[in-house]
């Protein structure tokens, strides 16, 4: 009897065949590189021991058996995903759009008005907001747990399409009130040298680099601390204790205030943009209709003064 092949093994194979890089595959799937290797070996054993990839110190390439499997599995899994998404859409009812966001700090005014208009225009339409994990920002989107995510840019992922920009925000650094940098009126990336800096976990490399570059303009390395954080409360606690400093954007610092944490302008990084993003080649009429509503709201934004407002009456639901 043939061992049962799991769908997660098949999906990992397809991502690795696309990336041809174990580290990038692990990043996309939110797992470790050792888990990628273990899953691949398990799949190869279940398929008769045929090697699917040839791995050297310089490159990863599909074997002939791997190329044949990829050519047959790719269309089959894509068809399965389409069937499952249609079934999920029927179960959620007409016009339901699920939007994942890390927090309600940026783009809130545009998003709130778009939700109001979308639910007013389409009968039975509804927008469901959920929180995305700190260490797995795109995972819910790729697992089809949400239809759209609110994300920082740049985002250069082959399977993700960037939609309308919700906000453009100034950069700041959050530090503990007793931190040596706390008394400064502004900072540059050069000032971060010698301090433990936290960059976001579970985000693509291009987004992490844009959040805080690995090197300063003079070429000095910034010291990043390996500090996984589960939620905003834990982040604020670590900042208040002086365990790290956190480059971020002004709306985040304004939204998540703490008596023992201050935000200082970071003058030499450009403003950060916040946008909606969804999967490419995804048949999602409700999602696309909501994105068009967002674009309509953005076109009329100049008619109203910008306002800081919470998503009234809506609680973020953890995934």
N, C-alpha and C positions, 0 to 999 in steps of 0.2 A: 504494500500500500504506500502510495506517495505521501511524504510528509506534507502537512498543510502549510501552505505559504500564506503569511499574514499580509494584509493590505499595507500596513506601515512599512514592511520590508520592501514591497513593490514601490511605494512612493519614495522611499529613501534611494532605491536604485535609480529611479527616474531623475531625481534631483542631482545625484552624483554624476549621472551620465550627461547632464546639462552643464554642471559646474566644472567637472573634471578636476576637482580640488576637494580634498577631505575637509580642510578647515572651513572653506566657504560653505560646503554642504552642512557641516555642523552648525554654522552660524544661522543659515536659513531655517533649519529645522529646530533650532533651540536645544541642541544636544551637544555632547562632547565629541571630539574626534575619535576617541576610543570607542564610543557607542556606534559611530558610523562604521568603523572597521569591524566591530563585533557583529553588527546586523548584516553587513555585507557577507561576512564569512558564513553566517547562518543561512543566508539565502543561497549562497553557492553550494553549500552542503545539501540543501533541500532540492536543488535542481541538478543533482547528480555529480557534484564536485567540479563542474566546469568553472574555470576562472572567468569572471566577467570583466575584470579590469586588469591592466598591466601597470604596476606602480613602480617607478624608479625614483631616484633622489631628485630628479628634475621635472618629471611629468607624470600625469595619470592619463591613461588612454584605455578605451574600450577594446577588448579582444574581439575576435570574430564572433564568438558566442554572445558576447555582450551587445555587439551591434545588432545582431539578429533579434535578440530579446527586446532591445529598446525599440526597434522598428515595429514590433508586434504589440508590445505592451503600451506604448505611448497612446495610440488611438483608442485602445480598449479602455484604459483608465480614464481618458478624457470623456469617453461616452458614458462610463459609469458615473463620473462626477456630474455630468449634465442631468442624468436621470435622478440622481440623489438631490440635486439642487431644486429641480422642479417639484419633487416630493416635499422637500422642506418648505418651499414657497407655498404650496397648497396648504400645508399644516399651519403656517403662520398667518394665513388669511391674506386678503388683497391689500397691496400697497404697503406692506410692512417693510421698513428699512432699519437695519441694525447698525448703529454707529458706535465704534469703539474709540475711546479717548483716554489718555493717561490721566488727565486732570481737566478741570474746567477753568484753566487759567488764561488760555489764549483762544482767540477767534470766537469767543462766547456770544458776543453781540450778533454777529452774522449768523452763527449757527442757530441761535435761539429764534431769530426772526424767520429763518428759512424753515424751521420746524413748524412754526405757527402757520406760515403760508402753505406749506405742503399739506398739512392736515386739514386746512380749510378748503383747498382747491380740490383734493381728491377724496371722494366719499370712501369712508372706511380706512383711509390711510393713517399710518401711525409710525412714529419714529421711536425706536427703543435705544436708549443709551446704556452702554456698559463700560466698565473700566478695563483697560488693557494692562497686563502685568508689567511691572518695572523691567523685568529681565527677558521679556518676550513680546516686544512691541508689535511685530508683524505676524506673530504666530496665530492669533485668533483670525486674522484675515485669511491667511493661507490655509487654515483648517476650516474655513467657511463658517466660523462661529459668528462673524460679523460681515456686513456687506461693504462697509467703508471704515477707514480709520483716520483719525486726525493725527498728523505726523509732522515733525520738523523736516525741513529740507536742508541739503540736497538728499535725494533718494534715487539711486540709480540701480534698480533691481530689475532683472529681465522679466519677471512675472508681475510687476506692479506698475500701474499707470497713475501718474500724479494728476489730480484734478484741480479745482479752483483753490486759489490762495485765500485763506481766511484772515490772516493778520501778518503784519511785519512788526517785529518787536526788538527793542534795544537790549543789548547784552549787559549783564551784571555778574558779579561774583558774590555769592552768599558765604559769609564767614561768621564765626562765633564772635560775640561782643567783646570777648577778652583776647581774641586772636591778634597777633602782631600787625596784621593788615587792617584791622577794624577801624583805625583812626584816619585812614586815607580818604580823600575826597573822590579820587578815581584811581583806576589801576590799568596797567598794560599787561600783556601776557608775559613780558619780561619780569614783572613783579611776582609772578607765580612761582618762579624758580626757588627751589628749596623748601616748598610747602607740599603737603599731601593733597593732590587734586583728584577729585572724583569725576570720571567721565561715565556716561550712561552705559550700562551693560545691556546686552541683548539687542543691540541696534547694528545696522550695517556699518562697515568701516568708514564709508564716506560721511555718514551722519555723525559718528563719534568724532572724526577729525574736524568736522565743521563746528561741533560743540566746543571743542578746545583742541587746537593743533598740538601734535606731539612735540614740535620744536617751535621755539620763539623765532621772531624775524632775524635775530643774531645767530641762530643755529643751535641754541642751547636746548637740551632735552628737559621737558617738563616731567616731573615725577608723578605718575599716576598711581593711586592707591587702589588695591584690589578690595573694594568694599561693596559687596552685593547688598542692596537695600530692597526691602520688601514693600515699603509704602512711604508716603510722605512724612508720617509721624516719626518713623525711624530715621529718615534723612535729617529732619530738623533736630532730633535728639543728638545725632552724631555731630552736626554742625555746632550746636550749642556747647557741646563738650570739647570743641576744638580738635576733633579727631580728623577732620578733613575740611577742605573748602570746595565750593560747588559752583562752577561757571554755569550760568543759566540765562533766562530772559527776565525782563522786568515784570511782566504780568505774573509769572510764577512766584517771584519774591513778594509781590503785592498780595497775591491770593493766599499764600501760605506763610503768614507772618508768625514770628516767635519773639518773645521778649528778649531772648539772649542771642538773637541772630540779626545781623545787619546785611544790607545789600549795597554794594559799591559798583558804580558804573565801570564797565570794561571798555576802554576807549578805542582800542586798536583792532577790534573785530567788527565786521559789518553786521547790520541788523539781521536777525534770524526770521525766516518766513515759516509760516504754519499753514498746512494745506490738507485737503481731503485726498485720500488715495484709495484705489480699489484694484482688484485683480484684473489683468488684461484678459481679453478673449472670454469674458464671463457674461453669460446671458442673464442680465438682471434688470428688467425694465423698471422696477420700483426704485432701485438704486440710481439708475440713470435719470429718472424723473426728478428725484430729490436733488441730484447734482445740478440739474438745469435750474431748479428753484434757487439753489445757492448762488448760481451765477447771476440770476435775475436780481437777487437781493444785493449782490455786490455792485451791480450797475447803478442801483439807486441809493447806495450808502452815502454818497456825497450830499444828498438832500437832507440828511439827518445828522446832527452832531453825534460823534462817537460816544457810546455810553458803556460803562463797566456794569454788566448785569449778570446775575446768576441765571442758570437754566431753571426758570420758575416752575416749581411744582414737580421737578424731575430729580430723582435720586439716581446716582450712578450705581448700576448693579455690577458686582464683581463677577468675572467670568469663572 
